[in-house]
Amino acid sequence: MPLPQHLLPTTVVGSYPQPEWLVDPAVLLRVRVPRVRAPEIWRFEGALLERAQDDATILAVRDMERAGIDIVTDGEIRRESYSNHFSNALEGIEIDPPGEIVGRTNRRMFVPRVTGPIRRRASVEVRDVEFLRRNTDHAIKITLPGPFTMAQQAKNEYYKDEAEMAFDLAVAVNEELKALKAAGADVLQLDEPWLEERQDAARSYGLAALDRALDGVEGPTVVHVCFGYAFVVPDKPRRYGVFEQLAACKATQVSIESAQSGLDLAALTELGDKTIVLGVLDLAAKTIETPQLVAERIRHALAHVPAARLVLAPDCGMKYLTREQAFGKLAALAEGARIVRSEI
């Protein structure tokens, strides 16, 4: 489908709340952001689970449409986390038993073990794109975890170093991205929150792995970099450290958060001529923003980046909000964008 042609289009970062009849919220919060499979979150099994996930995906899409969002996703409804859905499906990955590492918040976590060459054995999200394309006339976006982030979320038991592992992950991601584009995705996004978390490694090989993943991929491509989910990271810095490196990467768009952290928006100029997908919804706030507050956040951004290079979104994925909160915030986002659009 054609991408929206008006200024200040709206989108979501990726995830939308999964209904309580589909997942057990208490279990979901207990497993936090799983790196290996967490089947215990689901209330269904087998064929019934797939049907339930399809129905919940349609609900998520309809909520985005009703809220007025221009570029929708499938809400990542079929995923236990943003990364394990794809990473655990690759050849060379073992999760039984899992490995163990120290994560971003200094908590020990179970992760996949890399025990052989990483390869994409089959498509992972092509059906997701095809289903989404059949069920909306909006422009659509699909997301994948980036190669650097997946390398940081695994225990390497095969490769000589993490860089070599990340580049094989990049090849697998590249193959999947091209298949998703062929299946009908209008926008492709890679989630790379660990680029900010481990900046030295990101500069050493992470950005090169990202570029390898995007090599030859046509159309709008996004890299999402954040400080973590709001419910996991309540206190966030006001500046990113990798903007200058992201300005030189192959992604045409850079997706960042700003509302929760109170990001210094003057730093947006460091992203060069990239289109910026700017988070203007604070997902740590349980209250729903007014359209006027969203409009004010957009105006602040316009002091540093032209409207033609600005896409508006929540700070991060909305998975851990209630459906009522998520819908209300997206409706405020769409209306806030409309207010500022009318002023330009």
N, C-alpha and C positions, 0 to 999 in steps of 0.2 A: 504493500500500500504506500501511497505517497506520504512522505513525512510532512508534518504541519509547516505551512509557509508563513504563518504569522509570527511576529516577534514574541519572545518570552514563552516558548512552549513549555509544557509541564510534563513531568514523567515521575516514575518511582525509581528508587535505587534497585529494587529487585523483589524483596519478599513482602508479603502481606499476611496478616494474622490467619492462622489455620483455625477453623471452627472447633469448638469444644467437643462436638460430636465426632470429629475426625481424629483429634489428638487429645491426650490427657494433659491439661495445662500444668498440673503439678509435676508430672514426670518430665515434661519439656523443660521446665525451669530447673529441675534437678540435674538433668544431663547437660544443661547450659548450651554450649555450642559444640556438639560432638564431632570428633575427627574420624571416628569409626562408626559403623552402623549402630543405630539405637532403635531397633524395631519395637521396643517396649513403649514408645510414645504413641503408637497407633492403636486405635480402637477396633480395627478390622484387620483381616488377613487375606492373602491370596487375591482371587478375582474380585471379591467384594471390596478390598482395599483399593484396587485400581479404579473401580467404579466410583467409590466414595471420593477419591482424590480428584477424579474428573469433575464430579459435581461441585466439589469445593472450589476447584479452579474456576469454573464458570461463575460462581458467586463472587470470587475475588475480582474477576474481570468486570463483571457488571457493577460492582462497587466503584471500581476505578472510573468506568464510563460515566456512571451517575454523578460521581464527584466532579467530573469535568476534566479528567486527566487526558492529555493528548496522546502520549506514547505509553502504552500499557505493557505489562509483563504478565506471566502466568501466576504471579504471586509466589513462585517457588513453593507451591503448595505440596508438591510431591517429595520435598526434600526434608531430611532430618536436620540438616544444616546447609549453609551456603556452599560448603566445600566437599563434604563427604559423599554426596550424591554422585559426583563425577570422579573424584580421586579414588574412591574405593572400587570403582568399576574397571580400573586399568590393570593390564597385565603387568606382573612384576610386583604387585602390591599384595601383602598378606595382612589380614586383620585378626586371625585366630591362631595363636594368641596375638594381641596387639603389642606394640612397643610402648614405651613411656618416656616422656620428655617434660621439661619445664616450659610452660607456655608464657604468653605475653604478660599475664598478671601474676607471674611467679607461682602458679599452681601447677602441680604435677597432673598430667593428663595422658590418657591413652590415645595413641596415634597409630596409623598404618606403619607396618614394617616394609621397607623396600628390600626385597630378597633376590631380585633379578632385573633384567633390562625392562624399563618401563615402556609399554606400548599401548596404543589404543586398539583394543581387540574388536570393538564394534561401536556403533553410534550409541550415545548415552541419552542425549536430549532431543534428538530429531523428532521423535513422536510428540514431545512436549511442544515444540514449535508448530508442528503440523496441526495439533489439537487447538492451540491458541489461534492460529491463522484461520481455522474453520469457524471460530466462535467469536470473532470480533472484526469489525470493519475499520478499527483504528490501526495506526502504525504500531508495530510490536517490537519489543526488545527482549532478548534472552541473555542470561548471564552464565558465566563459568568462573570457577576459581582460577586465578592466575598461576603460572608455573612457579614463581618465587614463593608465593604464599604456601602452595602445596608442599614445596621443598622444606619450608620451615615447620610444617605440620606433619612431618614424617620422621621415622627413625631409619637412617641410612645404614643398611647392612650389606650393601653391594657395591656402590660406586666409590671411586677413589676420593671424591669430595662432593660437597653439595652443589657446586657449580655444574659439574657433569650431570648430576641428577636433574637439576633444574632445566638444563637444555633438552634432555629427553622428555621431560614433562612438557616443555614448550612445543616440541614436535607433536605430541599427542593433542595438546590444546589447539594447535594450528589446524590439524586434520578435522577436529570437531567443529571449530569455528567455520570452516569452509562448508562443511555439511549442513550446519545450521543456517548459513546464508542461503544455500541452495534450497533448503526446506521452506524458506519464506520469511526469515527474520529480517526486519528492516534495520535494526540497530543491534550491535553485538557488544557486550560488556565483559571485561575481565575484572574480577574482584581481587585487589592486591593490597589489603590492609597492612601486610607485614613489610612492605617497602618503607613505610614510615617508621615502623617499630625497630627494624634492624638496618639502619641507614648505611653503615659501612659495607655490609654484604650487598645491599641494594646497589650501591655505586660500583662495587667490584664486579658483579655479574647479574644482579637482579634485573636491572633495566635492559641489559642485552638479552636476557631470557624473555622478557616481555616483548621486545621487538621481534625476536624469533617467532614467538607465538602469533604475532600479528602479520608476519611476512606474507604478502600476497593476498591478504584478506580485503575484500572490496567493501565500500560503503562506510557509513559512520561506525567508528569503533571507540569504545569508552574504556578508560581504566579508572576504577573506583578505589580511592585511597582514603582511609579513615582511621580514627583512633580506637575503634572498637564499639560494640553495641553499648547503648546508653546504660542498660541495666547491669552491665559488667564493668564499665569504666565511667564512674560518676564525675571524676575530675579530669578535665582534658586541657591540653596546652592551647594557647592562642595562636600558635604558629606551626606550620609544617616545615620540615627540614629538607624535603626532596623536590620542591617545586621547580627549581632550575633544571634538575635532571628530567623531570616529567615534561618540561617544555620541549625537550629534544627527542622525546620518544615517538614511536610511530602512531600511537593512538591519536585520533583526531579530536577527542574530547577527554577532559579530565574531570572526574566526579569527586567532589570533596564535601565535607561537612563544615558548617560555620555557626549554626544557630546555638547549639548547646555550649560550644566552647567559647563563643564570642570572638571568633576568629578576626584577626586584624585584616580587614578586607583590602588594605593597601597592598598586601602581598599577592593579590591576584595578578598584578602586573608581571610577576615573576614567571607566570605561565605562558608568556609570549603571546602567540596568536592562536592558542588553543581555544576551542569552544569550552566553556566551563559549565558543568552541571553542578549548580550550587545548592547545597542543602540549606533550606530556609525554614525547616520545621524542627523544633527541638524535641527529640523523642524521649528525653528524660523528663520532660514536663508532662504531668498527667492531665493538665488542663489543655483544652483545645485553643490554639491561637485564633485570634480574630483575623478576618481578612485584612483589616487595617494594619495590624502588626506585621503580617506577612508582607504587605505592600511596602511598609517602611524598611524592612530588611532588604527588599529588592532594590529600593531606591539607593540604599547605602552601597550596594554592589555596583549600581550603574555609575557611581562616581569614579569607578576604577576600571570598568570593562564595558564596552558598548553592548547595547541590547541585542545586536545581531549575533553576538557570541555568548549569549547567556541562555541556559536551559535551567528550569527551576524544579526542585525535587525536595523530598525529605532529606535529613542529614544522612540517614543510613537505611538499612532494611527495617521494615515495620513489624517483623515477625513476632516480637515479644510485647506488642501492644494489644489491647482489646480491639475487637473489630469496630466498636463504636468510636473509640479514640482515633483509630486509623482513618475511618471514613470521614469523621469530622475534620481532622487535620488536612486530609486531601481536599475536601471541599473548600476549606479556608485557603489552601494553596492555590486552587484554580481561581477563586474569586479575587484573591490578592493580586494574582498575575493579571487578571482582567482589568482591575482598577489601574494598575501602572501602565498596562498596554494602552488604555484609553487616554493616558496623559502624554504619550509619546507622539 
